[in-house]
Amino acid sequence: MKLRQVVEQYTTVKQSLGFRFRTEIRILKGFCKALGRVSMGQVRPAAVRTYLDGRDPVTPYWMRKWTALRGLYRFALARGLARRSPLPPSAPKVAVSFTPYVYSQPELRRLLHAITPERTKGVSPQTMRTLLLLLYGAGLRLNEALRLEEADVDLKERLLHVRQSKFFKSRLVPIGPKLAKALEDYEQERPADESSSRRFLRANRGTQVSGATAERIFRTLRLAANVKRSDGARYQPRLHDLRHAMATHCLVNGYRQGADVQLLLVKLSAYLGHVDISGTQKYLTMTPDLREQASALFARYALGGSHE
């Protein structure tokens, strides 16, 4: 049987069981494209390893691809659609783990000032500005912000209803008065709705804004605002890092105000929609501000209130 046919069968079974399977589908489609129109028996270990390794250094995404292919071959072997698995037995070690980028306040302002009609083709400047404010001000994931519908934005109660997001969880996200005012202003001037999706954020023709479009425009804004990494990391700052910056800035502010940081982590975990607190802790990169505030808090504790 052809590889593509087995992938289609496997995808159908997983989705019928309620799995979203979006990332896995992209991986498996890429695998089929890389190997061409071959049968299951023609897939060789060398070709699989070439697909897994790609052209860039090994990253944690290697493991994601390997896991998706392992599921495919378990499915095929159990049904007699393949005689053996050509996958490597284990994943290689990742030399450097990915570190999200924490934007500074000046960088955030520069990104907003960089928004012009020439840099946001296909999407209005107001839409892109509102998207950035949602990602940072409410700590939303990109797909959560783009999937918000009109009924999900309650400006009177200052609440966002995020429905069936990651881990199939829904949550209510309270927002501050400044963000609520920005959303109200956008609601009054956004493009007319020409589709049936009723999305809150809309492209110029009233249609849904795609994640790919948002990422493309953001890369242009980032370059125009001269926001870039200087730590030698492979990835440049991303849209998703606005969520990370929001979480880190909340913790810094909590230290400054003398808040119970452990309790703050629990609240932040619920606000961000994480399954447990461990999902939140990985967002809290030790920035210079965070180190300074944590050291001051420890000094007050150790020295009986002094932080000299």
C-alpha positions in Angstrom: 0.0 0.0 0.0 1.2 3.5 -0.8 2.6 5.6 2.1 0.1 8.4 1.4 -2.9 6.0 1.7 -1.7 4.7 5.0 -1.3 8.3 6.3 -4.8 9.1 5.2 -6.2 6.0 7.0 -4.2 6.8 10.1 -5.4 10.4 10.2 -9.0 9.5 9.7 -8.9 7.0 12.6 -7.2 9.5 15.0 -9.6 12.3 14.1 -12.6 10.0 14.5 -11.4 9.3 18.1 -11.6 13.1 18.9 -7.9 14.0 18.4 -7.3 17.4 16.7 -4.1 16.1 15.3 -3.2 19.3 13.5 0.6 19.4 14.0 0.8 15.6 13.3 -1.1 16.1 10.0 1.4 18.8 8.9 4.3 16.5 9.8 2.9 13.5 8.1 2.0 15.5 4.9 5.6 16.8 4.9 6.9 13.3 5.3 4.8 12.1 2.3 6.0 15.1 0.2 9.6 14.5 1.1 9.5 10.7 0.2 7.3 11.0 -2.9 4.9 8.4 -4.2 6.4 5.4 -2.6 4.9 2.3 -1.0 5.3 1.5 2.7 7.9 -1.2 1.8 10.0 1.3 -0.1 10.6 3.6 2.8 14.2 3.3 3.8 15.9 4.3 7.2 18.2 6.7 5.4 15.3 8.6 3.8 13.5 8.8 7.2 16.6 10.1 8.9 17.1 12.7 6.2 13.5 13.9 6.7 13.9 14.0 10.5 17.2 15.8 10.5 16.3 18.4 7.9 18.9 21.1 7.0 19.2 22.9 10.3 20.6 21.9 13.7 18.6 19.4 15.7 15.9 21.0 17.7 13.1 19.7 20.0 10.9 19.6 16.9 12.9 16.6 15.7 11.3 14.6 18.6 7.9 15.9 17.6 8.4 14.5 14.1 9.8 11.3 15.4 6.8 10.8 17.7 4.3 11.5 14.9 6.0 8.9 12.6 6.2 6.4 15.4 2.5 6.6 15.8 2.0 6.1 12.1 4.2 3.0 12.1 2.6 1.5 15.2 -0.7 1.8 13.3 0.7 0.3 10.1 2.4 -2.6 11.9 -0.7 -3.5 13.9 -2.7 -3.8 10.7 -0.2 -5.6 8.6 0.3 -2.5 6.4 4.1 -2.5 7.1 6.6 -5.3 7.9 9.0 -3.2 9.8 9.7 0.4 11.1 12.4 2.3 9.5 12.6 4.9 12.3 15.7 5.4 14.4 15.3 3.8 17.9 15.8 7.0 19.7 16.1 10.8 19.3 19.5 12.6 19.3 20.4 15.0 22.1 19.5 18.6 21.5 22.6 20.7 22.1 20.8 23.9 23.0 17.3 24.2 24.4 15.0 26.9 23.0 14.7 30.0 25.0 11.8 32.3 24.5 12.4 36.1 24.1 11.3 38.6 26.7 10.5 41.9 25.1 11.4 45.1 27.0 8.8 47.9 27.3 10.7 50.1 24.8 10.8 47.2 22.3 7.0 46.7 22.7 6.5 50.4 22.0 8.7 50.3 19.0 6.8 47.4 17.6 3.5 49.3 17.9 5.0 52.4 16.4 6.3 50.3 13.4 2.8 49.4 12.3 1.9 51.2 9.1 -0.4 50.4 6.1 2.7 49.6 4.0 3.9 46.9 6.5 0.5 45.3 7.1 -0.6 44.4 3.6 -3.8 42.4 3.6 -4.5 43.4 7.2 -5.4 46.9 8.5 -2.9 48.6 10.9 -5.7 48.7 13.5 -6.1 44.9 13.3 -2.4 44.2 13.7 -2.1 46.6 16.6 -5.1 45.0 18.3 -3.6 41.6 17.8 -0.3 42.6 19.5 -2.2 44.1 22.4 -4.3 41.0 22.9 -1.2 38.7 22.8 0.6 40.8 25.4 -2.2 42.4 27.4 -4.2 39.2 27.8 -1.5 36.6 27.4 -3.4 34.8 24.6 -1.9 32.2 22.3 -1.9 33.4 18.6 -4.6 30.9 17.6 -6.7 31.9 20.6 -6.7 35.6 19.6 -7.4 34.8 15.9 -10.3 32.5 16.8 -12.1 35.0 19.1 -15.6 35.6 17.8 -17.7 38.7 18.4 -19.7 36.9 21.1 -16.5 36.0 22.9 -15.5 39.6 23.6 -17.6 41.0 26.4 -16.5 44.6 26.7 -19.1 45.6 29.3 -17.8 42.9 31.8 -14.2 43.2 30.4 -14.0 39.4 29.8 -12.7 37.3 26.9 -14.2 33.8 26.4 -11.5 31.5 25.0 -13.2 28.4 23.8 -11.7 24.9 23.4 -8.1 26.0 23.1 -5.0 23.9 23.9 -5.8 20.7 25.9 -9.5 21.2 24.9 -9.8 23.8 27.7 -12.1 26.8 27.8 -11.5 29.8 30.1 -12.7 33.3 30.9 -9.9 35.9 30.7 -10.4 39.2 32.5 -8.9 42.2 30.9 -7.9 45.7 32.1 -9.6 48.9 31.2 -6.9 50.0 28.8 -7.1 46.8 26.7 -10.9 46.9 26.9 -10.8 50.5 25.5 -8.5 49.4 22.7 -10.8 46.5 21.8 -13.8 48.9 21.8 -12.1 51.4 19.5 -11.2 48.5 17.1 -14.7 47.2 17.2 -16.0 50.5 15.9 -13.5 50.8 13.0 -12.7 47.2 11.9 -13.5 45.9 8.4 -17.1 44.9 7.7 -17.8 41.2 8.0 -18.1 39.5 4.6 -17.9 35.9 5.9 -19.9 33.6 8.2 -17.1 33.1 10.7 -18.0 36.3 12.8 -14.3 36.6 13.9 -13.5 39.6 16.1 -10.2 40.2 14.3 -10.6 40.6 10.6 -8.5 41.0 7.5 -9.2 43.9 5.1 -12.0 42.1 3.3 -13.7 41.1 6.6 -12.3 37.6 6.4 -10.4 35.7 9.0 -6.8 36.6 9.6 -4.6 33.5 9.2 -1.7 32.7 11.5 0.7 32.6 8.6 -0.3 36.2 7.6 0.1 37.4 11.1 3.5 35.9 11.4 4.6 37.3 8.1 3.6 40.8 9.0 5.2 40.5 12.4 8.5 39.7 10.9 8.3 42.9 8.9 7.4 44.9 12.0 10.2 43.3 14.0 12.8 44.3 11.4 11.4 47.8 11.1 11.5 48.2 14.9 15.0 46.8 15.2 13.9 44.1 17.7 16.4 41.2 17.5 18.2 38.8 19.7 21.8 39.4 20.8 22.4 36.2 22.7 23.3 34.1 19.7 20.1 32.0 19.9 18.8 30.5 16.6 15.3 31.9 16.6 14.5 35.6 16.4 11.7 37.0 18.6 8.2 35.6 17.7 4.6 36.6 18.2 4.2 33.9 20.8 7.0 35.4 22.8 4.6 38.3 23.7 2.7 35.8 25.9 6.0 34.8 27.5 6.9 38.5 28.1 3.5 39.1 29.7 4.0 36.2 32.1 7.6 37.3 33.0 6.5 41.0 33.5 3.7 39.9 35.8 6.1 38.1 38.0 8.5 41.0 38.1 5.7 43.3 39.1 4.6 40.8 41.7 8.1 40.9 43.3 8.1 44.7 43.3 4.8 44.8 45.1 5.8 42.2 47.6 3.2 39.7 46.5 3.1 36.0 47.4 4.9 34.8 44.2 3.9 31.2 44.7 0.2 32.2 44.8 0.8 34.5 41.8 2.1 31.5 39.9 -1.0 29.6 40.6 -3.2 32.5 39.4 -1.1 33.1 36.4 -1.3 29.4 35.5 -5.1 29.5 35.5 -5.1 32.8 33.6 -2.9 31.5 30.8 -4.9 28.3 30.5 -2.1 25.8 31.6 -2.9 22.3 32.8 -0.8 22.8 35.9 1.7 25.2 37.4 4.7 23.5 35.7 3.4 24.8 32.3 3.7 28.3 33.7 7.1 28.0 35.3 8.8 27.4 31.9 7.6 30.9 30.8 9.3 32.6 33.7 12.8 33.2 32.3 15.3 34.7 34.7 15.7 38.2 33.2 17.9 40.8 34.9 14.8 42.6 36.3 13.5 39.3 37.7 16.9 38.5 39.3 17.1 41.9 40.8 13.6 41.7 42.3 14.1 38.2 43.6 17.4 39.2 45.2 15.8 42.2 46.9 13.0 40.0 48.2 15.4 37.5 49.6 17.4 40.2 51.3 14.4 41.6 53.0 13.6 38.1 54.3 17.1 37.2 55.3 18.0 40.6 56.9 14.8 41.2 58.7 13.3 43.8 56.3 16.5 45.4 55.1 17.5 45.2 51.4 20.8 47.1 51.6 
